[in-house]
């Protein structure tokens, strides 16, 4: 039985903050982008989150997965307790300048606008 605790203090970042962190990160730098149980927190019927927070979390999840699939970050989980995980992104060595914009085409328009323009 899942015993998800909605009172957990969660990192309050979204796509723009995740991208800002990435643009300033050095290889090995870490950011906690979520705390809880991602699958439960995204589930329409089981989530303790409201619609707008679930939508923000879904965008953050998609961004994190896209960044991992393209080799920009490693994604790891740290188990803190029952149904309580800390979700971390760890920066990897940088690709060539401007590559992030090309390999993350699924970014929301708000997140994409926070990326620096290629020179």
N, C-alpha and C positions, 0 to 999 in steps of 0.2 A: 504494500500500500504506500502510495506517495504521501509524504508529509511536508509538502512545500510550505515554507514560512514566508509570507508576503511582507513581513516587517524588516527584512534584511536590507541594510544600507547598500544601495546599488550605485556603481559609478554612473555619473550623469553625463555621458558623452553621446554624440550622434556622429553622423558621417562627416560633417565638416571638422569636428574636433579630432576624429580619427585620422583624417587626411592631414590636418595641420601637424599632428604628432608625427606622422610618417615622414613628412617633408623635412622636419627638424631632427629626426632620429638618426642615430649612428647604429651600425650593426651591433646587435646585442641589447639595445634599449628595449624596454618592455612597457606595455600599457595594459591596464585592466579595462576591458571594454564592457564587461558585464559580470554581475554576480547573481546567482540564482540557479535555476535549472532551465536552460535555454528552450528545450523542447516543450516543457510545461508552460513557460512564460509566453511562448508563441501560440499555444493552443487556444483556439477560440472558446472552448467550453471549460477548460481547466485553469486558464491563466488568471492570476490575481490582478493583472494589469488591465488598464482601460484601453479602449480602441486606439487612441492616438499614441500611447506609449508602446503598444504592441506593433504599430506601424513603424515607429521610430526604431524599435529593436529589430524588426524584420529587415529594414534598410541597412542597419549596422551589421547584421549577420551576413547579408548578401555581400556587402563591401569586404568584410573580413575574409569570407570564403574566396572572393575574387582575388584579393591580395595574396592569399595563400596559394591558390591555384596557379598564379602567375609568378610565384617565387619571390614576392616582395617581403613576406613575413612568414614566420612559423606560428601556428596556432596551437596553444596548449591549454589544458584545464588543470586546475589544482582543486582537489576535493577538500572541502572545508568541513563537511558534515553530511548527514542524510539529505539528499536532494539540494545540496548547497555547494556550488562550484564557483570558482573564480576563473573567468575566461580571459586569457592573456594573448596578446599579439607580441611577437618578438621580431624586431627588425632584422632583416638579412642584408648582406652587402647590396649596394645600389646597382640597378641596371644603368645603362647609358641615359643621359639627360633626356627628358621628354618621354621616356618609355612608359612611365606610369599612366599617362593620359591615353596612350595607344592601347595598352593592354587591359584597361579597366573601362570598356565601353558601356557597361551597364550601370554606371554611376547615375544617381539622381542629378537633376540639373543644379540643385543647390550644392551638392557635394562637388560636382565637376567644376563649378565656378570658383571653388576655393583652391583649386590646383594652380600653381604658377604657370604662366605662359612660357612656352619654349622660346629660347632666344633665337 
